[in-house]
Amino acid sequence: MNWRHWLPCLEWGRRYDRANAAQDGLAALIVTLMLVPQSLAYAMLAGLPPVTGLYASIVPLLAYALFGSSRTLAVGPVAVVSLMTTAALTPLFPLGSAAYVGAALLLALLSGLLLAAMAVLRLGFLANFLSHPVISGFIGASGLLIAVGQLKHLLGVTAAGESLPQLLPQLWLALPGMHWQTLLIGLLSLTWLWWARIRLKSTLQRLGLSAQLAGNLSKAAPVLAIVAAIVAVTLLQLDRAGVKVVGAIPQGLPGLTLPTLDPALALQLLPAALLISLVGFVESVSVGQTLAAKRRQRIQPNNELLGLGAANLGAALSGGFPVTGGFARSVVNYDAGAQTPMAGVFTAAGIGLSVILLTPLLHNLPQAVLGATIIVAVLSLVDLGSLRRTWRYSRQDGIAQLATMLGVLLIGVETGILIGVGLSLLLFLWRTSQPHIAVVGQVPGSEHFRNVERFAVIETPSVLSLRVDESLYFPNARYLEERIGELIAGRPRVRHLVLMCSGVNLIDASALESLETIAERLHTAGVQLHLSEVKGPVMDQLRRSDFLQQFGGQVFISQFEALKTLAPPRAHAASQAGDERKTR
Amino acid sequence: MNWRHWLPCLEWGRRYDRANAAQDGLAALIVTLMLVPQSLAYAMLAGLPPVTGLYASIVPLLAYALFGSSRTLAVGPVAVVSLMTTAALTPLFPLGSAAYVGAALLLALLSGLLLAAMAVLRLGFLANFLSHPVISGFIGASGLLIAVGQLKHLLGVTAAGESLPQLLPQLWLALPGMHWQTLLIGLLSLTWLWWARIRLKSTLQRLGLSAQLAGNLSKAAPVLAIVAAIVAVTLLQLDRAGVKVVGAIPQGLPGLTLPTLDPALALQLLPAALLISLVGFVESVSVGQTLAAKRRQRIQPNNELLGLGAANLGAALSGGFPVTGGFARSVVNYDAGAQTPMAGVFTAAGIGLSVILLTPLLHNLPQAVLGATIIVAVLSLVDLGSLRRTWRYSRQDGIAQLATMLGVLLIGVETGILIGVGLSLLLFLWRTSQPHIAVVGQVPGSEHFRNVERFAVIETPSVLSLRVDESLYFPNARYLEERIGELIAGRPRVRHLVLMCSGVNLIDASALESLETIAERLHTAGVQLHLSEVKGPVMDQLRRSDFLQQFGGQVFISQFEALKTLAPPRAHAASQAGDERKTR
């Protein structure tokens, strides 16, 4: 593969002009306004100092702009990945300790390396393990878990835990110690943010603003909440009254940081890094594809893997934590008119300016406001209707989704997703392990063969015709052995069995061994196996084994040919008469 | 389900007569002669006192006779399961200690409970996870590993290890301390057993014996080796010269034993118990089915699970260790004319008599003879040609088999099988994650639609017809999104996309979401999605979602109908002319 393939920026960069720059600049401004409070909040969610959220929104964005293929994806800290970061690190280190911060860098490093390796080794298909019901259940339950976890900031109490059974009793016990000024700030922020989310745009439009401007302005609602809260805290000296604030934030751009390079720790964090990478990739690709399709553009999964990998390596080396493409921010970026990843570069510049200029002003920002920001952001991820729809559509998928949700809520994020993935595979295996196998007979007056249980067809007593509606591979190889044994045991007059392979797209080595076993067992029972309607690629593969020489039967071009040869017209006619009572 | 279904013995027991009894009795005699040395040897292989092998050949056989459905399966200790028992227990307890013996009972108990649970919950399909290449690689590599492990008994040295990198250096270092009398006994046994295996039957036939008698007598070759070795050791007082012998074996039938009931230990042993259960079940069912088919009988996988479960529970309660149906012994049982599981009951009686009467005579049996018995038994499991055949037939299956073998040999049995299972699933997912998707066009003068790249067909510029040759489910749902995005991006004139679903047997919730996403993305790009040739069951399921109302397109009975509606004859004819250069 051409090395230029790995640098999509060479392509869009060549045609970059002032019009693009104006549009990207506007989008970047709006995304920056949205990203400042979010990055502070998600750092808090990840159990890290607020400034790391800002750091994670500078270099990663630049790295993604070089290697990513989506024109409009907005990379940075996101809620679910931040939650997964806390879940991976809190069992190992005290929250907020230097070791914790170093391990977060290591997690970003591992995640970046894994994503880059998946890009180079073309292992993006690994993300397929995360089926839609699992991802949907995971994100919904994570959102709920995050929201419950943020209640402590609104109540002004302390509580920690990775699941509802840990969190809820602690919150309940801490309730008497809640801080009413904090609660007031939290509830006001929550109400404002919620109202702004669902009403602000239409209200501004009613005041005469254009839809575009109203939409953009409404994205700044959290900034307004922050400013108002900071002013209130400063004027009323609420921090002295016990309202927890963000506190001193180091001023200036991030320096080069090196993660804790401890091999034992790296090995311990590897499973979490893999889950974070896959979940981040899936979330990012799905929003990226949706946005690209709207403009009939394309994104390349391998470039996305490399882009996200580079972003996480950037985060690891500049004091951040694991990042990925965020859903809501990307949509805002797109709606605001972003044309190229240069919008991300401008956003990084905006955040860079903020970290230089604004951080002293953020000292008095109450944690309750950040908690409210998170709650409003994540509750939109909770979609209980999704479970109902999945359940109604397919019981198996519904079980996988429900199990993922319960696992996340009751045990924790990592266990929950592993339960979901394991269960999807099990249920999938179970479902395909018993394929539909029909005994077929000839539709009178035609060359067609259909299911004897659904159609009035002619059966031939000495020839059993079976149609398998599935590829033959290890999940169902043994079932085939059993079913054929069963069918033959009940038909003592049968001398030939023809397997009609029109629905068989693949015969793997397990199924080949099963076919050999079946042929041998049939042989000892005095029945000869034949095949019909074998597809070209399957036939090519069978020729690479000695099955076709060994099994002693023939491969017929069609089921009709098979019957014509094995039960010639005269015998056939006789058997028709003999079996007329069977026809229905 | 009727409770009688779980007791197949009620059925065959009702018609049991003297003729059956005579045949079963003869078979039992031969199997007993074979089983005495094997059960001592496999107990040694499992790291347990020799008598436990005899114990594991009494109650388990009775339990299987009650619940099992195979007429001729010979249950008891087998090589691979004994190796898995050692592998599970040696990291935890000193070899041969009381704790080790207790843990072996616990392993049998867990294995029995798991098998019984799988029977009741109908989870036998779990065995499908073990594809043929994985099982074949696992058994072959285990056989080699066992053979290498037994060399220490032939050399009269000590060495321990769960993999070749552990075993080989130890054997090499111990070589100078080898005991030549032991080696002589070992090599003589090995030569005799090997010769007997390949030549004894034909030699006896040449001496005038019937094929049947010669075959039966040759099965007693290990007994002859044992008798000769015991006589030699006793006469020459070789045990005083340092030849390691079996030593004192407790006399009498096993009493009721209770496994170590330690919940923490049970949890630790659970994965090993699950692997032992699955491997034992697969080995047992495959030989059981092969033998049953020869007489047009049937075995029921659920009854087999219960039968093997009961056998292991029996082993746990009577001083044994995990057991299953043995391949070689079952074939001998069948060939010797066993008619019903009563042959197993007679065998149990034979072993019971042996443990009462013969054990004092076994004191001077050299361990080297048992080692030689094991080596000859397991080397027949090693089939290197199998790997070559699998590799030639399918690269993916070959990789899975090779990885399993290397894993077993270089790391250990459990890791090896887990690597194999994991890799099969990964490769399977990879293979089905990119299904064949063909752009199809109309074969001139017919209603058929075929691949544009293989046939000279007519394409319609405003309608893109796609045929997907695979069920749509989570492994390939996202690929479909990508491919369709790609195909549409390159065809700006397309207004309708028809997905021809003749090869689609299933649309799961993931694929449904993908279809919704695809329909939505196409919509924003000005293209309408339609379906054609959707199968009945798939259509039933789609009706349980609101996809059919939401996607805005139509479901056509055939691709031909779709084209007739979407590109009516007049426009169609015009487009034919316009696209004639494309036809080939």
HADDOCK unambig.tbl for C-alpha pairs under 7 A between the chains (distance, minus, plus):
assign (segid A and resid 125 and name CA) (segid B and resid 430 and name CA) 6.45 0.50 0.50
assign (segid A and resid 125 and name CA) (segid B and resid 433 and name CA) 6.90 0.50 0.50
assign (segid A and resid 128 and name CA) (segid B and resid 474 and name CA) 6.30 0.50 0.50
assign (segid A and resid 128 and name CA) (segid B and resid 475 and name CA) 5.08 0.50 0.50
assign (segid A and resid 129 and name CA) (segid B and resid 475 and name CA) 6.77 0.50 0.50
assign (segid A and resid 131 and name CA) (segid B and resid 474 and name CA) 5.25 0.50 0.50
assign (segid A and resid 131 and name CA) (segid B and resid 510 and name CA) 5.88 0.50 0.50
assign (segid A and resid 132 and name CA) (segid B and resid 510 and name CA) 4.62 0.50 0.50
assign (segid A and resid 133 and name CA) (segid B and resid 509 and name CA) 6.88 0.50 0.50
assign (segid A and resid 133 and name CA) (segid B and resid 510 and name CA) 6.53 0.50 0.50
assign (segid A and resid 290 and name CA) (segid B and resid 521 and name CA) 6.60 0.50 0.50
assign (segid A and resid 293 and name CA) (segid B and resid 485 and name CA) 6.93 0.50 0.50
assign (segid A and resid 293 and name CA) (segid B and resid 521 and name CA) 5.59 0.50 0.50
assign (segid A and resid 294 and name CA) (segid B and resid 521 and name CA) 6.11 0.50 0.50
assign (segid A and resid 294 and name CA) (segid B and resid 524 and name CA) 5.54 0.50 0.50
assign (segid A and resid 294 and name CA) (segid B and resid 525 and name CA) 6.05 0.50 0.50
assign (segid A and resid 296 and name CA) (segid B and resid 489 and name CA) 5.81 0.50 0.50
assign (segid A and resid 296 and name CA) (segid B and resid 525 and name CA) 6.33 0.50 0.50
assign (segid A and resid 297 and name CA) (segid B and resid 489 and name CA) 6.95 0.50 0.50
assign (segid A and resid 298 and name CA) (segid B and resid 485 and name CA) 6.94 0.50 0.50
assign (segid A and resid 298 and name CA) (segid B and resid 486 and name CA) 6.92 0.50 0.50
assign (segid A and resid 389 and name CA) (segid B and resid 545 and name CA) 6.99 0.50 0.50
assign (segid A and resid 390 and name CA) (segid B and resid 509 and name CA) 6.34 0.50 0.50
assign (segid A and resid 392 and name CA) (segid B and resid 544 and name CA) 6.46 0.50 0.50
assign (segid A and resid 393 and name CA) (segid B and resid 509 and name CA) 6.92 0.50 0.50
assign (segid A and resid 393 and name CA) (segid B and resid 541 and name CA) 6.40 0.50 0.50
assign (segid A and resid 393 and name CA) (segid B and resid 544 and name CA) 5.36 0.50 0.50
assign (segid A and resid 393 and name CA) (segid B and resid 545 and name CA) 5.64 0.50 0.50
assign (segid A and resid 394 and name CA) (segid B and resid 509 and name CA) 6.69 0.50 0.50
assign (segid A and resid 397 and name CA) (segid B and resid 509 and name CA) 6.21 0.50 0.50
assign (segid A and resid 430 and name CA) (segid B and resid 125 and name CA) 6.46 0.50 0.50
assign (segid A and resid 433 and name CA) (segid B and resid 125 and name CA) 6.88 0.50 0.50
assign (segid A and resid 474 and name CA) (segid B and resid 128 and name CA) 6.31 0.50 0.50
assign (segid A and resid 474 and name CA) (segid B and resid 131 and name CA) 5.25 0.50 0.50
assign (segid A and resid 475 and name CA) (segid B and resid 128 and name CA) 5.08 0.50 0.50
assign (segid A and resid 475 and name CA) (segid B and resid 129 and name CA) 6.77 0.50 0.50
assign (segid A and resid 485 and name CA) (segid B and resid 298 and name CA) 6.98 0.50 0.50
assign (segid A and resid 486 and name CA) (segid B and resid 298 and name CA) 6.97 0.50 0.50
assign (segid A and resid 489 and name CA) (segid B and resid 296 and name CA) 5.91 0.50 0.50
assign (segid A and resid 503 and name CA) (segid B and resid 503 and name CA) 6.98 0.50 0.50
assign (segid A and resid 509 and name CA) (segid B and resid 133 and name CA) 6.90 0.50 0.50
assign (segid A and resid 509 and name CA) (segid B and resid 390 and name CA) 6.34 0.50 0.50
assign (segid A and resid 509 and name CA) (segid B and resid 393 and name CA) 6.92 0.50 0.50
assign (segid A and resid 509 and name CA) (segid B and resid 394 and name CA) 6.68 0.50 0.50
assign (segid A and resid 509 and name CA) (segid B and resid 397 and name CA) 6.23 0.50 0.50
assign (segid A and resid 510 and name CA) (segid B and resid 131 and name CA) 5.89 0.50 0.50
assign (segid A and resid 510 and name CA) (segid B and resid 132 and name CA) 4.63 0.50 0.50
assign (segid A and resid 510 and name CA) (segid B and resid 133 and name CA) 6.55 0.50 0.50
assign (segid A and resid 521 and name CA) (segid B and resid 290 and name CA) 6.63 0.50 0.50
assign (segid A and resid 521 and name CA) (segid B and resid 293 and name CA) 5.59 0.50 0.50
assign (segid A and resid 521 and name CA) (segid B and resid 294 and name CA) 6.19 0.50 0.50
assign (segid A and resid 524 and name CA) (segid B and resid 294 and name CA) 5.59 0.50 0.50
assign (segid A and resid 525 and name CA) (segid B and resid 294 and name CA) 6.12 0.50 0.50
assign (segid A and resid 525 and name CA) (segid B and resid 296 and name CA) 6.33 0.50 0.50
assign (segid A and resid 541 and name CA) (segid B and resid 393 and name CA) 6.42 0.50 0.50
assign (segid A and resid 544 and name CA) (segid B and resid 392 and name CA) 6.49 0.50 0.50
assign (segid A and resid 544 and name CA) (segid B and resid 393 and name CA) 5.39 0.50 0.50
assign (segid A and resid 545 and name CA) (segid B and resid 393 and name CA) 5.66 0.50 0.50
